[in-house]
Amino acid sequence: MTVVYMESERLWFRAPEQSDAAFFTQALQDPRVRRNLLVGRYPFNVASEEAWMARHSEPPAMDNQTDVVMAFGIKGEDRALGASGLHRISAIHRNAEWGITIGRPEEWGKGYGREVARAMLKYAFETLNLHRVYLRVNADNMRGIKAYKAAGFVEEGISRQHMFVEGEYLDMVQMGVLRPEWRD
Ligand SMILES: CC(C)(COP(=O)(O)OP(=O)(O)OC[C@H]1O[C@@H](n2cnc3c(N)ncnc32)[C@H](O)[C@@H]1OP(=O)(O)O)[C@@H](O)C(=O)NCCC(=O)NCCS
């Protein structure tokens, strides 16, 4: 097993490894997965995924990293199940945008999404000292919206027809959690 950075009840979390690249290259381009993601609108190969991972796993020299990405997997398994990141971390506003992908659709709906959300919120608030974590989700991604609400996110607003997905414009839901209202 490679180095583990943090754990939740059923999952481990660590920096993405080069050995994850083939899995993520396949998973992020699976039509079932990529329809709800910002990435995956253009084809990409393992070499570009490896380069992306190398950029996102450099040890930070100072406490001003703007993106933190973790691969996560099921305890007892070495291979990754998905990835989750805090992006556009603002040192001034103490906020960040959170994202998640579970790359194996057969594992959806088993509560892993909310478990990752809870673990990443704990990391955001207790390790990175953030004040607010927000996310954007397609309005028809009910699986995601239910998982995020279960983890403590509340709906804050809708951007009408913000996303173009499989031939139609979809509304985008903005959700957020503030540290004072967050319960571990
Ligand atoms: C969105 C995603 C992270 C959610 O993770 P998950 O592990 O599937 O979520 P959970 O199991 O914690 O919760 C899923 C909820 O949706 C419900 N659900 C399951 N299948 C469903 C379906 N077909 N339609 C509607 N709801 C469904 C579950 O019952 C559960 O709701 P509950 O709290 O009422 O029981 C995961 O499905 C995923 O990675 N999808 C592909 C990529 C993606 O959408 N990323 C997020 C972009 S914002």
The ligand as an SDF file (V2000), in Angstrom:
LIG
                    3D

 48 50  0  0  0  0  0  0  0  0999 V2000
  -21.9580   12.4230   -7.7760 C   0  0  0  0  0  0  0  0  0  0  0  0
  -21.2290   11.3510   -6.9810 C   0  0  0  0  0  0  0  0  0  0  0  0
  -19.9310   11.9050   -6.4260 C   0  0  0  0  0  0  0  0  0  0  0  0
  -22.1490   10.9420   -5.7820 C   0  0  0  0  0  0  0  0  0  0  0  0
  -21.5080    9.9190   -5.0490 O   0  0  0  0  0  0  0  0  0  0  0  0
  -22.3260    8.6260   -4.5890 P   0  0  0  0  0  0  0  0  0  0  0  0
  -21.3990    7.7580   -3.8300 O   0  0  0  0  0  0  0  0  0  0  0  0
  -22.9950    8.0490   -5.7690 O   0  0  0  0  0  0  0  0  0  0  0  0
  -23.3740    9.3220   -3.5940 O   0  0  0  0  0  0  0  0  0  0  0  0
  -24.0830    8.7250   -2.2840 P   0  0  0  0  0  0  0  0  0  0  0  0
  -24.1630    7.2300   -2.4280 O   0  0  0  0  0  0  0  0  0  0  0  0
  -23.4160    9.2860   -1.0820 O   0  0  0  0  0  0  0  0  0  0  0  0
  -25.5410    9.3840   -2.3720 O   0  0  0  0  0  0  0  0  0  0  0  0
  -26.3150    9.1780   -3.5320 C   0  0  0  0  0  0  0  0  0  0  0  0
  -27.7590    9.5430   -3.2900 C   0  0  0  0  0  0  0  0  0  0  0  0
  -28.4400    9.4520   -4.5470 O   0  0  0  0  0  0  0  0  0  0  0  0
  -29.4560    8.4450   -4.4730 C   0  0  0  0  0  0  0  0  0  0  0  0
  -29.4720    7.8200   -5.7810 N   0  0  0  0  0  0  0  0  0  0  0  0
  -28.8030    6.7230   -6.1950 C   0  0  0  0  0  0  0  0  0  0  0  0
  -29.0980    6.5000   -7.4990 N   0  0  0  0  0  0  0  0  0  0  0  0
  -29.9050    7.4990   -7.9040 C   0  0  0  0  0  0  0  0  0  0  0  0
  -30.5090    7.8370   -9.1250 C   0  0  0  0  0  0  0  0  0  0  0  0
  -30.3640    7.0900  -10.2250 N   0  0  0  0  0  0  0  0  0  0  0  0
  -31.2680    8.9690   -9.1800 N   0  0  0  0  0  0  0  0  0  0  0  0
  -31.4330    9.7460   -8.0900 C   0  0  0  0  0  0  0  0  0  0  0  0
  -30.8780    9.4790   -6.8910 N   0  0  0  0  0  0  0  0  0  0  0  0
  -30.1210    8.3530   -6.8080 C   0  0  0  0  0  0  0  0  0  0  0  0
  -29.0450    7.5600   -3.3120 C   0  0  0  0  0  0  0  0  0  0  0  0
  -30.1660    6.8930   -2.7580 O   0  0  0  0  0  0  0  0  0  0  0  0
  -28.4880    8.6160   -2.3530 C   0  0  0  0  0  0  0  0  0  0  0  0
  -29.5190    9.4040   -1.7920 O   0  0  0  0  0  0  0  0  0  0  0  0
  -30.0900    9.2600   -0.2790 P   0  0  0  0  0  0  0  0  0  0  0  0
  -29.2420   10.1510    0.5640 O   0  0  0  0  0  0  0  0  0  0  0  0
  -31.4850    9.7890   -0.3620 O   0  0  0  0  0  0  0  0  0  0  0  0
  -29.9860    7.8100    0.0740 O   0  0  0  0  0  0  0  0  0  0  0  0
  -20.9450   10.0850   -7.8440 C   0  0  0  0  0  0  0  0  0  0  0  0
  -22.1450    9.5090   -8.2330 O   0  0  0  0  0  0  0  0  0  0  0  0
  -20.0900   10.4170   -9.0740 C   0  0  0  0  0  0  0  0  0  0  0  0
  -18.8820   10.5150   -8.9830 O   0  0  0  0  0  0  0  0  0  0  0  0
  -20.7360   10.5980  -10.2490 N   0  0  0  0  0  0  0  0  0  0  0  0
  -20.0320   10.8640  -11.5160 C   0  0  0  0  0  0  0  0  0  0  0  0
  -19.2550   12.1730  -11.5440 C   0  0  0  0  0  0  0  0  0  0  0  0
  -19.9980   13.3210  -10.9080 C   0  0  0  0  0  0  0  0  0  0  0  0
  -21.1760   13.5010  -11.0830 O   0  0  0  0  0  0  0  0  0  0  0  0
  -19.2550   14.1120  -10.1300 N   0  0  0  0  0  0  0  0  0  0  0  0
  -19.7970   15.2410   -9.4070 C   0  0  0  0  0  0  0  0  0  0  0  0
  -19.9460   16.4410  -10.2380 C   0  0  0  0  0  0  0  0  0  0  0  0
  -20.6290   17.8050   -9.2950 S   0  0  0  0  0  0  0  0  0  0  0  0
  1  2  1  0
  2  3  1  0
  2  4  1  0
  2 36  1  0
  4  5  1  0
  5  6  1  0
  6  7  2  0
  6  8  1  0
  6  9  1  0
  9 10  1  0
 10 11  2  0
 10 12  1  0
 10 13  1  0
 13 14  1  0
 14 15  1  0
 15 16  1  0
 15 30  1  0
 16 17  1  0
 17 18  1  0
 17 28  1  0
 18 19  1  0
 18 27  1  0
 19 20  2  0
 20 21  1  0
 21 22  1  0
 21 27  2  0
 22 23  1  0
 22 24  2  0
 24 25  1  0
 25 26  2  0
 26 27  1  0
 28 29  1  0
 28 30  1  0
 30 31  1  0
 31 32  1  0
 32 33  2  0
 32 34  1  0
 32 35  1  0
 36 37  1  0
 36 38  1  0
 38 39  2  0
 38 40  1  0
 40 41  1  0
 41 42  1  0
 42 43  1  0
 43 44  2  0
 43 45  1  0
 45 46  1  0
 46 47  1  0
 47 48  1  0
M  END
$$$$
